[in-house]
Amino acid sequence: MTNLSRALGAAMLCLGLLLSGSVMAKQDPAAPAKDPQKKEEKQKTSTINGTVSAVTDAAVTIVDSAKAEHTVAVNSETKVTKSGKDATLADVKANDAVTVEATKGEDGTWTALKIAVS
């Protein structure tokens, strides 16, 4: 019985190796491997906390706690909230405390995804 068990075990091992080899052979070596982490890095966001120093139709300028000035572009997809409720860019005023979630474009400019006014 033990010889039969060993033979069956060896046969199953060989079959498994053959099947895995055929699956690997079917993969296209020229196709780049999909890396979901790279996709996340492209869409990586940063959060900027500070006080609004200026607002225009196209951008918001924020001064952070280190007194650094950040200009963040806004577009039609930017979501604005004030005290937890939906708002518009017109509701954002100078001296408002804000938290901005933004993405950095290939050209180095920041675009706001969300602006939360405290």
Stockholm file with secondary structure:
# STOCKHOLM 1.0

chainA/1-118         MTNLSRALGAAMLCLGLLLSGSVMAKQDPAAPAKDPQKKEEKQKTSTINGTVSAVTDAAVTIVDSAKAEHTVAVNSETKVTKSGKDATLADVKANDAVTVEATKGEDGTWTALKIAVS
#=GR chainA/1-118 SS CHHHHHHHHHHHHHHHHHHHHHHHHHSCTTSCCCCHHHHHHHTCEEEEEEEEEEECSSEEEEECTTCCEEEEECCTTCEEEETTEEECGGGCCTTCEEEEEEEECTTSCEEEEEEEEC
#=GC SS_cons         CHHHHHHHHHHHHHHHHHHHHHHHHHSCTTSCCCCHHHHHHHTCEEEEEEEEEEECSSEEEEECTTCCEEEEECCTTCEEEETTEEECGGGCCTTCEEEEEEEECTTSCEEEEEEEEC
//
